[in-house]
Amino acid sequence: MLISLNLFANVGIYADENNTTPLLVYGGNAALLATWLRLALSGIVTVIFGIELFALSRK
């Protein structure tokens, strides 16, 4: 999760410094949406595994 978030932030920094958009950096809507989806799924999986980890430690 942290690696994906860091890569996404670096693309944002690059786009800002070079006066472009993440849409152009990724090459289109499909790639940008796939990146957002990957980031969202990584977050959801992280939360689910965190809940499972704490549920197992309480038993």
Order of alpha helices (4+ residues) and beta strands (2+ residues): alpha-alpha-alpha
